[in-house]
């Protein structure tokens, strides 16, 4: 190691994208001396070193030792992002050349044990762009800063610290679903139109639809995104007493699924009396009337009227599901407590 390399032992390079082959990979180079070590490896198309580029300016060039085309961006003088082909060989060539010049390879993006470090680890597991953005804010220190501020306030202003803690806790339910979907369960009597409604919410024919009651005999669950939030929609067997062992098993599955739901969508057909339904454990529940193309019932406050034939009410139902799951979305850059996933 040269003297210059010895001076760069605080430079850390980390692969931000998930393991495995992909279209694009991102390598982060951070620490004092990052710009110098990247200048040794990266030749910009303009011929000027990356260290001369303005912050957040995107520069195209070539990685010298491999000939790999690279897009580079200086987020700060000591924080650089390198975007290259997502193949493992291309990423390894970049990381190895940085290590050869004195950088340390690490999978940790911040201070050991910090929330930011945990967020970097969770980021590849994010299920939607929206939840990834929230995790990225935490990876960039939003939660660590908020916790440090609360600790500092607690020493001289307990009331202010308590208020900030309550604000932080407001988004805790959202933080539990950044890497796992909310469970939304469609329930109701047989032939209520649950399968058709599930297909309409998903945007394609996932569940079998037939006009014979009891067609759905088991829970059919599909993951999608509603308003950018990851949601697993479960189409279930109709709730009723039955002597058919197979249908009874499906009803039992429905009851089990309702017990684990984050939100229940209870569906009743417009051409039949609305059955009495009590959500288990006082779980949140949306009441939906289906098939209003057959019969249009009187409008009841708090009940959504839908038709998969005409499309009426489907957009409103999607909006209601989103609002029930996330009553208030955090602003960009806000601190959000999240649940780490064990590897």
N, C-alpha and C positions, 0 to 999 in steps of 0.2 A: 504494500500500500504506500503510495506517495504521500508527501506532506499535504498536498491539496486534498487527497482522498481522506487523510486522517482528519482534516478540518471539516469533512462532510459527514462524519459519523452520526450526526443528528438528523440526517436526511433519511426519511422513511418512504418506501414505495409500497403501495398496496393495490391489489386488484379489487375494484369496487363491484364488478359484475359477478353474477352467480357462476359457480363452477360449471364446466361443460361447454360444448361448442355453441356459438351464437353468432349473430350477424355482426355485432359490434361489441368490443370490450373496452372498459375504461380503467386506466391505471392512474392512481393519484400519487403524486410526488410531493411530500411536505417536509418542512423543516428548513432551518437556515442553510443556505447554499443550494437549495433546490434548483434555482434558475441556472447556476453555473454548471451543475451536473447534467441538466437537460441540454444546455447549450453544447456540451461535449458530444452529445449523441444525436441531436436533432438538427437537420439542415432544412431551413425554411425555403419555400419556393422563391421567396423574394431575395434570398441570399443574406438576409439580416438575422442575427441571433434572436431567439425567442425572448430573451431578457430585455430586448429593446422594444418589444411590442407593448402597447398600452394594456392595462388590466382589462380582462374580459374580452379582449380582441381574439378572434379565432384565426389561427394560422395553419396553413396546409404545408406539409413537407414530407421528408423521408427520414426514417430511422437508419443511421449510417451502417451499423454492423449487419443489418438484415435486409436493407432495401425496402422495408415495409413502409407503405404510405400511412402517414399519421396526421391526425388533426390535433393541434395542441392549443391550450388556452391557459393563460396565467390568471388565476382567481385572485392571487396576491403574489408578492415577491417570493413568498415561501410556500406557495400552494399552487400546484400546476396539475391540470388534468390532461391526460393523453388518451385519445380515442383511436383505436386501431381495429383491424380485422379481428373478429371474435374467435378465431381458431386458437386452440391451446398453444400451438407452436409459435404463433405470432406474439401472443402475450408473454410466453416464457422468454422469447428472445429479448423483448424490451426489458423485462424485469431483470434478467441476467446481466445485461449490459449496464443497468443502473447499479446493481450490486457490485459489479466489477470495478466501478468507479467510486465505491465507498458507501453507497446507500445500504440501508438495512431493509430487508423484506419483512413485511408484517401484515397480518390479517386484521390487526386492530387499528382503528382509525382515530383514536383519541386516547385520553388518559385512561389507564387500566381501571376497570370497575365503574366507569362513568356511564350515565344514561346514553350519552352519545355513542360510546362503544357498542352498547347493546343495540342501539338503533341501526348502526351500520350492519351489524350481524343479521338483523331482522329484515333489512331492506330488500334482499333478493326474494324474500317470502311474501312481499306485498302482492295482493291479488289484483289491484286496479291502480291506474295512474294516480287517482285521487288519494288513495291511502298511501301510495309510495311517496307522494309529495309531502304528506304529513310526517311520515317517518324520516324523510330527508331533512325536514326542519329540525327534528329532534337530533338527528345525526350531526347536524351543524351547530348543536349546542343549545337549542331553545329550552329544553326541559332542564338541563343542567343550570342554565342561567336563572331560570325561574326558581328552582329550588335554592340556589345560593342567595337569591334576593330575599326569599322567605326567611331563610336562616338569619340573614343580617337584620331584617326587620324585627324578628322575634326578640332580639336583644334589647330593643328600646321602644318598640311599638307593637305590642301583642295584638291589638285590635286590627292594625293594618296587615300584620302577618296572617291573621286568621282569615281576613277578607280575601287575600291573595290565594290562600290555600283553598278556600271554597271555590274560587274562580277556576283553579286548576282541577279540582275534583269534578267540576261540571262536565268536563269532556272525558272523564275516565271511562264511562261506558263505551264511547267511541273507540278509545284506545285498546279495548279488548278485542276489537274486530278489524284491526289493521292488517292482520295476517290470517284471519279466519273469517268465513262468511257468517252473517246473521242467518238464523234459521227462521224462515217464513213458511208456515204450514197452512195449506188450504184445507178446510174441513167443512162438513155439512152433510145433509142427507144424500142418499143415492140419487143419481140422475139430476143433481142440482146444477151441473155444468162446470164442475170443478176442473176437470181435465181440459175442457175447451178454454177455460179462463187461464189455466196454467200455461197452455200453449200460446195464448194471446200475450201474456206477460213476458214470456220468453222470446216471442217473435218467430217461433217455428213449431212444427208438430212433434213435440217430444212425447206426449202421452197419447195413448190410444183413445179415440173418441167413438162412442157408440150409444145409440138411444136406449139400450137395454140397461135398466138399473143394476148396479153391482158389477159393472165392467171392470173397474179398477179394483184389483184384489190385493195389491201390495203398494207400499209407499214408493213413489217414483220421485227422486230428488235430482235437481239439476242446478248447477251454480251459474249465476249470471251477474250482471251489474245493473243496479238501478240508481240513476243519478250519480254514478261513479262509485257507489258503495257496493261491496261484494255481498251477494245475497244467494242463499241456497233455497230455492222454492220447492216445496214438497207437495205433490198431488197425492191425496190419500183416499182410502176406501170410504164409501159412504157410511155414516154413523146410523146404525139401526140394529134392532134385534133380529137375529137370523138363526136358522137351524142348519144352514149350509156350513160345514166345517171349514171349507176353504175361505168363504167370505168372512166367517167369524175370526179366522186368523188375521185377515186383512184389517178388520175392525180393531182387533187387539193391537196391531202395529200402529194404527192411527192414534189410538189412545196413548201409546208410548211416545209417539212422535210429538203429540201435543204437549206432553210433559216437558220436553226439551226445547220447545219453541221460544224464540225471542218475540215473535209476533204471530197471532192467529188471524187468518182471513176466513171468516165464517160466511159461506155462500148458501143462499136460499134462492130457489127459482121463483120467478114472478107469478107463475101459474099455479102455485101451491101455497097453502098456509105456511107462514114462517114458523119453523119449529123452535121450541125453547132451547136455548144453549147457554151454558155457564162455562166460561173459560176457566180451565184448571189453575189453581193458585193465583187467581186474579191477574193472569197474564194479559198484556195488551191485546186488544181484539178489534179488528175492523169488521163492520157488518156490511155485507154486499148482497144486493139483489141482482140475480142474473136473468138472462133471457127476456129483457124488457122489450125486445122486438115482438114477442108473442103477446105480452100483456103489460101495459104500463101502470104500475101501482101508484098510489098516492105518494108524494114525496115526504119522507120522514127525515127529520133532522138527525144527522150523524150516520145515515145509511147511504151507501153509494149504489147507484143504479147503473148496470152495465149490460152491454150486448156484444158478444163476440162476432155476431153476424154483421152489425153496422159499425162496430168499433166504438160505439158511444160509451163513455165512462171509463175506458181503459187507461187513457192518459191521466185522468183524475185519480184512478186507483193507484197507478205507479207513483204519482206525486204523494198520495196519502201514505203509501208504504214507506217512501223515503222520509217523510216528515215524522212518521211514528218511530222509525229507527233512529234518526238523527234529528231531533227537534231543532237544534242549532249547530251549524257547522262552524268549526274554529276558523278565524281569519288566517290568512297566509302568514307563516312565521310564528304562529302561536305555540306555546308549550302545551303538549298533550301527553298525559301519562299513558303508557302502553304496557302490554303484557309480553314479556320476553318468551320466546318459544324455545324449548329445550332442543338441542341438536340431536 
